[in-house]
Amino acid sequence: MRRNGKIKAENAAEFMYVLPIVVKAFEMEIIPANRIVAQIGETLILTCNATGCASPSFSWRTQMDNPLGGTVNNYITYSTLTMNPVSVVNSHDYLCTVSCGEKGKKEKSIKVELYCK
């Protein structure tokens, strides 16, 4: 109760605040998803995005552990694998792995198929 603009200590519990906390689930995606068909000689960029993780750690590999044949660039919430120019040696299934501390690891793959002009 208020008396003279003051709150009595025994009634202070009546003024409890509830603050909602939103926690995003740890998710990841590869763009483009699942499969890409690229022309030999062009530039191909694969992007791996993470959400719901403050400091994700990214890694790329091929399913058969062949050399990547491209350049990896890691940013705060995403990583890119750039193949420039894309060639026959880049025809693989690529896997992006995202690690997020206590939230664990997630992995997705994309199949790169190539064609000639």
MMTF fields as JSON, N, C-alpha, C and O atoms, coordinates in Angstrom:
{
  "mmtfVersion": "1.0.0",
  "mmtfProducer": "UNKNOWN",
  "numBonds": 467,
  "numAtoms": 468,
  "numGroups": 117,
  "numChains": 1,
  "numModels": 1,
  "chainsPerModel": [1],
  "groupsPerChain": [117],
  "chainIdList": ["A"],
  "bondAtomList": [4, 2, 8, 6, 12, 10, 16, 14, 20, 18, 24, 22, 28, 26, 32, 30, 36, 34, 40, 38, 44, 42, 48, 46, 52, 50, 56, 54, 60, 58, 64, 62, 68, 66, 72, 70, 76, 74, 80, 78, 84, 82, 88, 86, 92, 90, 96, 94, 100, 98, 104, 102, 108, 106, 112, 110, 116, 114, 120, 118, 124, 122, 128, 126, 132, 130, 136, 134, 140, 138, 144, 142, 148, 146, 152, 150, 156, 154, 160, 158, 164, 162, 168, 166, 172, 170, 176, 174, 180, 178, 184, 182, 188, 186, 192, 190, 196, 194, 200, 198, 204, 202, 208, 206, 212, 210, 216, 214, 220, 218, 224, 222, 228, 226, 232, 230, 236, 234, 240, 238, 244, 242, 248, 246, 252, 250, 256, 254, 260, 258, 264, 262, 268, 266, 272, 270, 276, 274, 280, 278, 284, 282, 288, 286, 292, 290, 296, 294, 300, 298, 304, 302, 308, 306, 312, 310, 316, 314, 320, 318, 324, 322, 328, 326, 332, 330, 336, 334, 340, 338, 344, 342, 348, 346, 352, 350, 356, 354, 360, 358, 364, 362, 368, 366, 372, 370, 376, 374, 380, 378, 384, 382, 388, 386, 392, 390, 396, 394, 400, 398, 404, 402, 408, 406, 412, 410, 416, 414, 420, 418, 424, 422, 428, 426, 432, 430, 436, 434, 440, 438, 444, 442, 448, 446, 452, 450, 456, 454, 460, 458, 464, 462],
  "bondOrderList": [1, 1, 1, 1, 1, 1, 1, 1, 1, 1, 1, 1, 1, 1, 1, 1, 1, 1, 1, 1, 1, 1, 1, 1, 1, 1, 1, 1, 1, 1, 1, 1, 1, 1, 1, 1, 1, 1, 1, 1, 1, 1, 1, 1, 1, 1, 1, 1, 1, 1, 1, 1, 1, 1, 1, 1, 1, 1, 1, 1, 1, 1, 1, 1, 1, 1, 1, 1, 1, 1, 1, 1, 1, 1, 1, 1, 1, 1, 1, 1, 1, 1, 1, 1, 1, 1, 1, 1, 1, 1, 1, 1, 1, 1, 1, 1, 1, 1, 1, 1, 1, 1, 1, 1, 1, 1, 1, 1, 1, 1, 1, 1, 1, 1, 1, 1],
  "groupList": [{"groupName": "MET", "atomNameList": ["N", "CA", "C", "O"], "elementList": ["N", "C", "C", "O"], "formalChargeList": [0, 0, 0, 0], "bondAtomList": [1, 0, 2, 1, 3, 2], "bondOrderList": [1, 1, 2], "singleLetterCode": "M", "chemCompType": "L-PEPTIDE LINKING"}, {"groupName": "ARG", "atomNameList": ["N", "CA", "C", "O"], "elementList": ["N", "C", "C", "O"], "formalChargeList": [0, 0, 0, 0], "bondAtomList": [1, 0, 2, 1, 3, 2], "bondOrderList": [1, 1, 2], "singleLetterCode": "R", "chemCompType": "L-PEPTIDE LINKING"}, {"groupName": "ASN", "atomNameList": ["N", "CA", "C", "O"], "elementList": ["N", "C", "C", "O"], "formalChargeList": [0, 0, 0, 0], "bondAtomList": [1, 0, 2, 1, 3, 2], "bondOrderList": [1, 1, 2], "singleLetterCode": "N", "chemCompType": "L-PEPTIDE LINKING"}, {"groupName": "GLY", "atomNameList": ["N", "CA", "C", "O"], "elementList": ["N", "C", "C", "O"], "formalChargeList": [0, 0, 0, 0], "bondAtomList": [1, 0, 2, 1, 3, 2], "bondOrderList": [1, 1, 2], "singleLetterCode": "G", "chemCompType": "PEPTIDE LINKING"}, {"groupName": "LYS", "atomNameList": ["N", "CA", "C", "O"], "elementList": ["N", "C", "C", "O"], "formalChargeList": [0, 0, 0, 0], "bondAtomList": [1, 0, 2, 1, 3, 2], "bondOrderList": [1, 1, 2], "singleLetterCode": "K", "chemCompType": "L-PEPTIDE LINKING"}, {"groupName": "ILE", "atomNameList": ["N", "CA", "C", "O"], "elementList": ["N", "C", "C", "O"], "formalChargeList": [0, 0, 0, 0], "bondAtomList": [1, 0, 2, 1, 3, 2], "bondOrderList": [1, 1, 2], "singleLetterCode": "I", "chemCompType": "L-PEPTIDE LINKING"}, {"groupName": "ALA", "atomNameList": ["N", "CA", "C", "O"], "elementList": ["N", "C", "C", "O"], "formalChargeList": [0, 0, 0, 0], "bondAtomList": [1, 0, 2, 1, 3, 2], "bondOrderList": [1, 1, 2], "singleLetterCode": "A", "chemCompType": "L-PEPTIDE LINKING"}, {"groupName": "GLU", "atomNameList": ["N", "CA", "C", "O"], "elementList": ["N", "C", "C", "O"], "formalChargeList": [0, 0, 0, 0], "bondAtomList": [1, 0, 2, 1, 3, 2], "bondOrderList": [1, 1, 2], "singleLetterCode": "E", "chemCompType": "L-PEPTIDE LINKING"}, {"groupName": "PHE", "atomNameList": ["N", "CA", "C", "O"], "elementList": ["N", "C", "C", "O"], "formalChargeList": [0, 0, 0, 0], "bondAtomList": [1, 0, 2, 1, 3, 2], "bondOrderList": [1, 1, 2], "singleLetterCode": "F", "chemCompType": "L-PEPTIDE LINKING"}, {"groupName": "TYR", "atomNameList": ["N", "CA", "C", "O"], "elementList": ["N", "C", "C", "O"], "formalChargeList": [0, 0, 0, 0], "bondAtomList": [1, 0, 2, 1, 3, 2], "bondOrderList": [1, 1, 2], "singleLetterCode": "Y", "chemCompType": "L-PEPTIDE LINKING"}, {"groupName": "VAL", "atomNameList": ["N", "CA", "C", "O"], "elementList": ["N", "C", "C", "O"], "formalChargeList": [0, 0, 0, 0], "bondAtomList": [1, 0, 2, 1, 3, 2], "bondOrderList": [1, 1, 2], "singleLetterCode": "V", "chemCompType": "L-PEPTIDE LINKING"}, {"groupName": "LEU", "atomNameList": ["N", "CA", "C", "O"], "elementList": ["N", "C", "C", "O"], "formalChargeList": [0, 0, 0, 0], "bondAtomList": [1, 0, 2, 1, 3, 2], "bondOrderList": [1, 1, 2], "singleLetterCode": "L", "chemCompType": "L-PEPTIDE LINKING"}, {"groupName": "PRO", "atomNameList": ["N", "CA", "C", "O"], "elementList": ["N", "C", "C", "O"], "formalChargeList": [0, 0, 0, 0], "bondAtomList": [1, 0, 2, 1, 3, 2], "bondOrderList": [1, 1, 2], "singleLetterCode": "P", "chemCompType": "L-PEPTIDE LINKING"}, {"groupName": "GLN", "atomNameList": ["N", "CA", "C", "O"], "elementList": ["N", "C", "C", "O"], "formalChargeList": [0, 0, 0, 0], "bondAtomList": [1, 0, 2, 1, 3, 2], "bondOrderList": [1, 1, 2], "singleLetterCode": "Q", "chemCompType": "L-PEPTIDE LINKING"}, {"groupName": "THR", "atomNameList": ["N", "CA", "C", "O"], "elementList": ["N", "C", "C", "O"], "formalChargeList": [0, 0, 0, 0], "bondAtomList": [1, 0, 2, 1, 3, 2], "bondOrderList": [1, 1, 2], "singleLetterCode": "T", "chemCompType": "L-PEPTIDE LINKING"}, {"groupName": "CYS", "atomNameList": ["N", "CA", "C", "O"], "elementList": ["N", "C", "C", "O"], "formalChargeList": [0, 0, 0, 0], "bondAtomList": [1, 0, 2, 1, 3, 2], "bondOrderList": [1, 1, 2], "singleLetterCode": "C", "chemCompType": "L-PEPTIDE LINKING"}, {"groupName": "SER", "atomNameList": ["N", "CA", "C", "O"], "elementList": ["N", "C", "C", "O"], "formalChargeList": [0, 0, 0, 0], "bondAtomList": [1, 0, 2, 1, 3, 2], "bondOrderList": [1, 1, 2], "singleLetterCode": "S", "chemCompType": "L-PEPTIDE LINKING"}, {"groupName": "TRP", "atomNameList": ["N", "CA", "C", "O"], "elementList": ["N", "C", "C", "O"], "formalChargeList": [0, 0, 0, 0], "bondAtomList": [1, 0, 2, 1, 3, 2], "bondOrderList": [1, 1, 2], "singleLetterCode": "W", "chemCompType": "L-PEPTIDE LINKING"}, {"groupName": "ASP", "atomNameList": ["N", "CA", "C", "O"], "elementList": ["N", "C", "C", "O"], "formalChargeList": [0, 0, 0, 0], "bondAtomList": [1, 0, 2, 1, 3, 2], "bondOrderList": [1, 1, 2], "singleLetterCode": "D", "chemCompType": "L-PEPTIDE LINKING"}, {"groupName": "HIS", "atomNameList": ["N", "CA", "C", "O"], "elementList": ["N", "C", "C", "O"], "formalChargeList": [0, 0, 0, 0], "bondAtomList": [1, 0, 2, 1, 3, 2], "bondOrderList": [1, 1, 2], "singleLetterCode": "H", "chemCompType": "L-PEPTIDE LINKING"}],
  "groupTypeList": [0, 1, 1, 2, 3, 4, 5, 4, 6, 7, 2, 6, 6, 7, 8, 0, 9, 10, 11, 12, 5, 10, 10, 4, 6, 8, 7, 0, 7, 5, 5, 12, 6, 2, 1, 5, 10, 6, 13, 5, 3, 7, 14, 11, 5, 11, 14, 15, 2, 6, 14, 3, 15, 6, 16, 12, 16, 8, 16, 17, 1, 14, 13, 0, 18, 2, 12, 11, 3, 3, 14, 10, 2, 2, 9, 5, 14, 9, 16, 14, 11, 14, 0, 2, 12, 10, 16, 10, 10, 2, 16, 19, 18, 9, 11, 15, 14, 10, 16, 15, 3, 7, 4, 3, 4, 4, 7, 4, 16, 5, 4, 10, 7, 11, 9, 15, 4],
  "groupIdList": [1, 2, 3, 4, 5, 6, 7, 8, 9, 10, 11, 12, 13, 14, 15, 16, 17, 18, 19, 20, 21, 22, 23, 24, 25, 26, 27, 28, 29, 30, 31, 32, 33, 34, 35, 36, 37, 38, 39, 40, 41, 42, 43, 44, 45, 46, 47, 48, 49, 50, 51, 52, 53, 54, 55, 56, 57, 58, 59, 60, 61, 62, 63, 64, 65, 66, 67, 68, 69, 70, 71, 72, 73, 74, 75, 76, 77, 78, 79, 80, 81, 82, 83, 84, 85, 86, 87, 88, 89, 90, 91, 92, 93, 94, 95, 96, 97, 98, 99, 100, 101, 102, 103, 104, 105, 106, 107, 108, 109, 110, 111, 112, 113, 114, 115, 116, 117],
  "secStructList": [7, 3, 3, 6, 6, 3, 3, 7, 4, 4, 4, 4, 4, 4, 7, 7, 7, 7, 7, 7, 7, 7, 7, 7, 7, 7, 3, 3, 3, 3, 3, 1, 7, 3, 3, 3, 3, 3, 3, 6, 6, 1, 7, 3, 3, 3, 3, 3, 3, 3, 3, 1, 7, 1, 1, 7, 3, 3, 3, 3, 3, 3, 6, 6, 7, 7, 7, 7, 7, 1, 3, 3, 3, 3, 7, 1, 1, 3, 3, 3, 3, 3, 3, 1, 1, 7, 7, 4, 4, 4, 7, 1, 3, 3, 3, 3, 3, 3, 3, 7, 4, 4, 4, 7, 3, 3, 3, 3, 3, 3, 3, 3, 3, 3, 3, 7, 7],
  "xCoordList": [0.836, 0.0, 0.88, 1.992, 0.375, 1.13, 0.622, -0.583, 1.555, 1.242, 2.299, 3.496, 1.869, 2.783, 3.771, 4.935, 3.316, 4.182, 5.189, 6.057, 5.113, 6.066, 5.359, 4.161, 6.113, 5.569, 6.066, 7.263, 5.143, 5.546, 6.274, 5.893, 7.278, 8.096, 7.283, 7.534, 6.305, 5.544, 4.656, 4.214, 4.389, 3.566, 4.389, 3.824, 5.691, 6.562, 6.431, 6.643, 6.086, 5.969, 4.832, 4.806, 3.908, 2.798, 3.26, 2.542, 4.42, 4.922, 6.025, 7.174, 5.677, 6.643, 6.498, 5.385, 7.621, 7.608, 7.957, 8.821, 7.279, 7.582, 8.099, 7.387, 9.333, 9.937, 10.054, 10.718, 9.421, 9.529, 10.936, 11.539, 11.433, 12.737, 12.505, 11.927, 12.956, 12.798, 14.146, 15.138, 14.173, 15.392, 15.146, 14.257, 15.945, 15.799, 16.467, 17.53, 15.838, 16.424, 17.623, 17.639, 18.612, 19.792, 19.403, 19.044, 19.477, 19.135, 20.226, 21.011, 20.26, 21.196, 20.574, 19.651, 21.098, 20.627, 21.765, 22.68, 21.693, 22.622, 21.817, 20.706, 22.401, 21.769, 22.706, 23.882, 22.226, 20.901, 20.738, 21.73, 19.518, 19.246, 19.36, 19.014, 19.838, 19.868, 20.737, 21.613, 20.503, 21.181, 21.329, 20.439, 22.469, 22.696, 23.32, 24.186, 22.879, 23.472, 24.188, 23.561, 25.499, 26.305, 27.02, 27.324, 27.277, 27.987, 29.488, 29.977, 30.216, 31.671, 32.214, 31.804, 33.141, 33.751, 33.132, 33.732, 31.93, 31.263, 31.719, 32.456, 31.275, 31.54, 30.368, 29.207, 30.682, 29.655, 29.92, 31.029, 28.903, 29.03, 27.976, 26.778, 28.445, 27.561, 27.598, 28.667, 26.444, 26.372, 25.74, 24.715, 26.363, 25.875, 25.523, 26.397, 24.244, 23.754, 23.435, 22.975, 23.683, 23.307, 22.458, 22.748, 21.407, 20.6, 20.464, 20.572, 20.228, 20.052, 21.346, 21.339, 22.465, 23.779, 24.601, 24.79, 25.087, 25.836, 27.171, 27.534, 27.911, 29.209, 29.383, 30.079, 28.751, 28.886, 30.274, 30.97, 30.654, 31.916, 31.551, 30.792, 32.095, 31.731, 32.88, 34.05, 32.525, 33.528, 32.847, 31.671, 33.613, 33.142, 33.998, 35.193, 33.378, 34.121, 33.278, 32.087, 33.901, 33.141, 32.812, 33.499, 31.773, 31.401, 32.482, 32.623, 33.24, 34.297, 35.662, 36.687, 35.685, 36.916, 37.898, 39.113, 37.367, 38.205, 38.567, 37.918, 39.596, 39.895, 38.674, 37.932, 38.476, 37.313, 37.323, 36.27, 38.485, 38.559, 37.916, 37.379, 37.968, 37.383, 37.928, 38.795, 37.413, 37.861, 36.746, 35.601, 37.096, 36.13, 36.312, 37.432, 35.207, 35.206, 34.174, 32.999, 34.626, 33.732, 33.398, 34.276, 32.118, 31.627, 30.944, 31.028, 30.279, 29.705, 28.641, 28.705, 27.67, 26.566, 26.468, 25.517, 27.438, 27.411, 28.814, 29.768, 28.909, 30.17, 29.892, 28.828, 30.849, 30.694, 31.826, 32.95, 31.503, 32.483, 32.356, 31.332, 33.409, 33.391, 34.295, 35.464, 33.755, 34.523, 34.557, 33.535, 35.734, 35.865, 37.171, 38.246, 37.078, 35.887, 35.561, 36.447, 34.3, 33.895, 34.337, 34.223, 34.839, 35.315, 34.873, 34.216, 35.24, 34.832, 35.226, 34.514, 36.338, 36.78, 35.842, 35.948, 34.931, 33.995, 32.677, 31.781, 32.538, 31.298, 31.267, 31.73, 30.715, 30.682, 29.43, 28.663, 29.251, 28.319, 29.156, 30.136, 28.775, 29.496, 28.707, 27.479, 29.425, 28.791, 29.269, 30.464, 28.322, 28.652, 28.288, 27.183, 29.226, 28.989, 29.052, 29.989, 28.049, 28.023, 28.043, 27.2, 29.013, 29.105, 28.669, 29.017, 27.895, 27.378, 27.498, 26.496, 28.7, 28.952, 28.041, 27.957, 27.349, 26.464, 25.253, 24.626, 24.923, 23.761, 24.079, 23.185, 25.344, 25.724, 26.134, 26.523, 26.032, 26.444, 25.281, 24.411, 25.281, 24.312, 25.069, 26.056, 24.587, 25.265, 24.228, 23.213, 24.497, 23.635, 24.523, 25.678, 23.952, 24.735, 24.029, 22.823, 24.83, 24.321, 25.084, 26.3, 24.373, 24.98, 25.258, 24.365, 26.51, 26.899, 27.024, 27.849, 26.19, 26.241, 26.666, 26.319, 27.419, 27.977, 27.533, 27.191, 27.544, 27.264, 28.164, 28.659, 28.37, 29.157, 28.213, 27.021, 28.764, 27.964, 27.539, 26.863],
  "yCoordList": [-1.18, 0.0, 1.241, 1.226, 2.311, 3.566, 4.511, 4.688, 5.099, 6.167, 7.234, 6.965, 8.397, 9.513, 9.191, 9.587, 8.472, 8.178, 7.074, 6.845, 6.377, 5.315, 3.965, 3.878, 2.924, 1.566, 0.872, 0.875, 0.274, -0.475, -1.74, -2.353, -2.138, -3.305, -4.586, -5.432, -4.759, -6.011, -6.168, -7.278, -5.087, -5.154, -5.095, -5.085, -5.058, -4.909, -6.079, -5.911, -7.26, -8.444, -8.304, -9.013, -7.412, -7.199, -6.598, -6.682, -6.006, -5.315, -6.122, -5.684, -7.281, -8.148, -7.979, -7.957, -7.86, -7.72, -9.041, -9.779, -9.327, -10.52, -10.043, -9.369, -10.393, -10.008, -11.238, -12.207, -11.208, -12.375, -12.47, -11.462, -13.677, -13.929, -14.835, -15.914, -14.392, -15.175, -15.793, -15.085, -17.102, -17.811, -18.493, -19.334, -18.119, -18.741, -20.107, -20.29, -21.05, -22.381, -22.301, -21.491, -23.13, -23.205, -23.922, -25.1, -23.209, -23.76, -23.408, -22.484, -24.164, -23.846, -24.197, -25.008, -23.568, -23.853, -23.62, -22.839, -24.306, -24.076, -23.441, -23.869, -22.413, -21.736, -21.85, -21.506, -22.315, -22.865, -24.211, -24.849, -24.637, -25.863, -27.112, -27.091, -28.176, -29.544, -29.765, -30.63, -28.987, -29.291, -28.019, -27.169, -27.896, -26.771, -27.307, -28.181, -26.783, -27.126, -25.87, -24.828, -25.971, -24.813, -25.068, -26.207, -23.991, -24.083, -24.037, -23.183, -24.956, -24.983, -23.638, -23.123, -23.076, -21.794, -20.608, -19.535, -20.785, -19.699, -19.69, -20.574, -18.687, -18.608, -19.239, -18.97, -20.079, -20.724, -20.379, -20.574, -19.869, -19.537, -20.316, -20.196, -21.118, -21.834, -21.08, -20.658, -20.908, -20.168, -21.038, -21.682, -21.047, -21.793, -20.772, -20.056, -20.707, -19.736, -20.422, -21.564, -19.711, -20.204, -19.149, -17.956, -19.592, -18.701, -19.336, -20.552, -18.497, -19.0, -19.405, -20.18, -18.884, -19.192, -17.908, -17.277, -17.529, -16.275, -16.314, -15.334, -17.413, -17.506, -18.86, -19.728, -19.043, -20.329, -20.523, -19.564, -21.781, -22.158, -23.009, -23.971, -22.653, -23.311, -24.143, -23.811, -25.234, -25.98, -26.581, -26.941, -26.682, -27.259, -28.46, -28.485, -29.466, -30.612, -31.284, -31.002, -32.169, -32.973, -34.293, -34.697, -34.963, -36.234, -37.285, -38.173, -37.2, -38.186, -37.667, -38.261, -36.562, -35.939, -35.586, -35.668, -35.193, -34.659, -33.219, -32.617, -32.657, -31.237, -30.377, -30.693, -29.297, -28.438, -27.778, -27.628, -27.386, -26.73, -25.361, -24.924, -24.68, -23.347, -22.602, -23.101, -21.401, -20.535, -20.397, -20.104, -20.611, -20.482, -19.126, -18.725, -18.425, -17.17, -17.291, -17.551, -17.099, -17.184, -15.789, -14.94, -15.57, -14.306, -14.599, -15.723, -13.626, -13.826, -14.921, -15.823, -14.859, -15.822, -16.696, -17.466, -16.586, -17.423, -17.65, -16.973, -18.617, -18.97, -19.194, -19.689, -18.829, -19.07, -19.954, -19.906, -20.751, -21.54, -21.076, -21.299, -20.425, -19.86, -20.668, -20.891, -21.105, -21.821, -20.941, -20.738, -20.423, -19.488, -19.718, -19.384, -20.286, -20.78, -22.194, -22.931, -22.565, -23.921, -24.848, -24.504, -26.015, -26.965, -28.379, -28.598, -29.329, -30.73, -31.25, -32.079, -30.783, -31.26, -30.826, -31.331, -29.905, -29.422, -30.181, -29.819, -31.219, -31.989, -32.977, -34.112, -32.524, -33.318, -32.989, -32.09, -33.746, -33.373, -32.65, -33.199, -31.42, -30.618, -30.585, -30.5, -30.654, -30.621, -29.408, -29.116, -28.707, -27.618, -28.089, -28.575, -27.94, -28.282, -26.996, -26.21, -26.789, -25.629, -26.138, -26.944, -25.662, -26.007, -24.793, -23.656, -25.057, -23.96, -24.307, -24.368, -24.528, -24.783, -25.833, -26.951, -25.475, -26.408, -26.826, -27.845, -26.045, -26.374, -27.462, -27.94, -27.854, -28.97, -28.579, -27.443, -29.577, -29.431, -29.758, -30.561, -29.115, -29.456, -29.504, -28.794, -30.36, -30.535, -30.678, -31.354, -30.032, -30.181, -30.31, -29.885, -30.911, -31.109, -30.513, -30.268, -30.292, -29.812, -30.531, -30.703, -30.943, -31.636, -30.612, -29.873, -30.576, -29.685, -30.513, -31.422, -30.182, -30.832, -29.788, -28.613, -30.219, -29.287, -29.61, -30.75, -28.587, -28.79, -27.865, -26.859, -28.215, -27.399, -26.555, -26.846, -25.509, -24.667, -25.456, -24.924],
  "zCoordList": [0.0, 0.0, 0.0, 0.527, -0.593, -0.631, 0.463, 0.646, 1.169, 2.122, 1.908, 2.008, 1.625, 1.373, 0.256, 0.327, -0.785, -1.931, -1.672, -2.515, -0.544, -0.212, -0.207, 0.062, -0.506, -0.504, 0.75, 1.036, 1.499, 2.685, 2.263, 1.266, 2.965, 2.631, 2.583, 1.724, 3.484, 3.495, 2.259, 1.964, 1.537, 0.335, -0.954, -2.047, -0.837, -2.011, -2.975, -4.176, -2.475, -3.336, -4.341, -5.347, -4.085, -5.007, -6.332, -7.328, -6.355, -7.537, -8.202, -8.265, -8.688, -9.343, -10.853, -11.378, -11.542, -12.995, -13.646, -13.171, -14.731, -15.509, -16.86, -17.604, -17.167, -18.439, -19.322, -18.954, -20.472, -21.367, -21.963, -22.329, -22.051, -22.659, -23.854, -23.729, -24.997, -26.216, -26.563, -26.736, -26.663, -27.02, -28.36, -28.49, -29.347, -30.663, -30.654, -30.06, -31.313, -31.444, -32.383, -33.31, -32.145, -32.999, -34.285, -34.267, -35.39, -36.703, -37.699, -37.486, -38.79, -39.871, -41.198, -41.274, -42.262, -43.615, -44.594, -44.333, -45.719, -46.825, -47.949, -48.263, -48.546, -49.679, -50.875, -50.759, -52.003, -52.266, -51.561, -51.209, -51.357, -50.604, -51.475, -52.656, -50.889, -51.444, -52.681, -52.671, -53.754, -55.018, -55.84, -55.853, -56.531, -57.437, -58.718, -58.677, -59.846, -61.134, -61.618, -61.808, -61.817, -62.2, -63.52, -63.876, -64.225, -65.503, -65.256, -64.517, -65.876, -65.766, -66.24, -67.28, -65.463, -65.799, -65.083, -65.033, -64.523, -63.795, -62.334, -61.9, -61.588, -60.151, -59.408, -59.717, -58.428, -57.61, -56.15, -55.653, -55.467, -54.043, -53.265, -53.522, -52.306, -51.386, -50.062, -49.619, -49.429, -48.173, -47.1, -47.325, -45.936, -44.779, -43.693, -43.207, -43.315, -42.323, -41.005, -40.98, -39.907, -38.579, -37.883, -37.968, -37.192, -36.362, -34.983, -34.831, -33.987, -32.628, -31.959, -31.003, -32.457, -31.883, -31.875, -32.915, -30.701, -30.578, -31.311, -31.963, -31.225, -31.904, -32.56, -32.033, -33.708, -34.399, -34.992, -35.327, -35.111, -35.751, -36.965, -36.848, -38.134, -39.391, -39.938, -39.752, -40.619, -41.39, -42.612, -42.575, -43.695, -44.954, -45.292, -44.999, -45.915, -46.443, -47.513, -47.648, -48.269, -49.226, -48.545, -47.607, -49.008, -48.384, -48.56, -47.719, -49.628, -49.875, -49.436, -49.773, -48.685, -48.198, -49.315, -49.13, -50.471, -51.539, -51.182, -50.326, -51.828, -51.582, -51.931, -52.861, -51.184, -51.407, -52.778, -53.399, -53.253, -54.553, -54.553, -55.571, -53.418, -53.32, -52.122, -51.404, -51.912, -50.825, -49.795, -50.139, -48.527, -47.433, -46.766, -46.45, -46.555, -45.799, -44.692, -44.951, -43.441, -42.29, -41.778, -41.624, -41.52, -40.992, -39.659, -39.166, -39.073, -37.738, -37.72, -36.885, -38.623, -38.585, -39.829, -39.969, -40.733, -41.931, -42.471, -42.089, -43.366, -44.008, -45.489, -45.858, -46.332, -47.766, -48.274, -47.775, -49.268, -50.009, -51.453, -52.098, -51.957, -53.31, -54.215, -53.9, -55.337, -56.358, -57.602, -58.256, -57.921, -59.032, -59.784, -59.285, -60.979, -61.659, -61.193, -60.759, -61.283, -60.942, -62.08, -63.256, -61.71, -62.726, -62.369, -61.351, -63.213, -63.028, -61.647, -61.08, -61.099, -59.783, -58.661, -57.544, -58.935, -57.919, -57.887, -57.124, -58.692, -58.739, -57.565, -57.682, -56.434, -55.192, -54.398, -54.742, -53.325, -52.266, -51.222, -50.72, -50.894, -49.909, -48.616, -48.629, -47.488, -46.172, -45.401, -45.349, -44.805, -43.896, -42.493, -42.255, -41.576, -40.177, -39.366, -39.503, -38.52, -37.635, -36.203, -35.809, -35.424, -34.004, -33.198, -33.518, -32.141, -31.316, -29.834, -29.121, -29.384, -27.966, -27.371, -27.88, -26.28, -25.572, -26.403, -26.116, -27.43, -28.266, -29.283, -29.982, -29.369, -30.225, -31.627, -31.895, -32.533, -33.929, -34.829, -34.491, -35.994, -37.039, -38.35, -38.546, -39.251, -40.533, -41.637, -41.47, -42.764, -43.94, -45.161, -45.164, -46.205, -47.426, -48.631, -48.625, -49.664, -50.943, -52.045, -51.962, -53.063, -54.202, -55.294, -55.708, -55.757, -56.853, -58.12, -58.208, -59.099, -60.412, -61.433, -61.31, -62.442, -63.421, -64.831, -65.146, -65.678, -67.097, -67.912, -67.404, -69.183, -70.113, -70.956, -71.06, -71.554, -72.473, -73.675, -74.555]
}
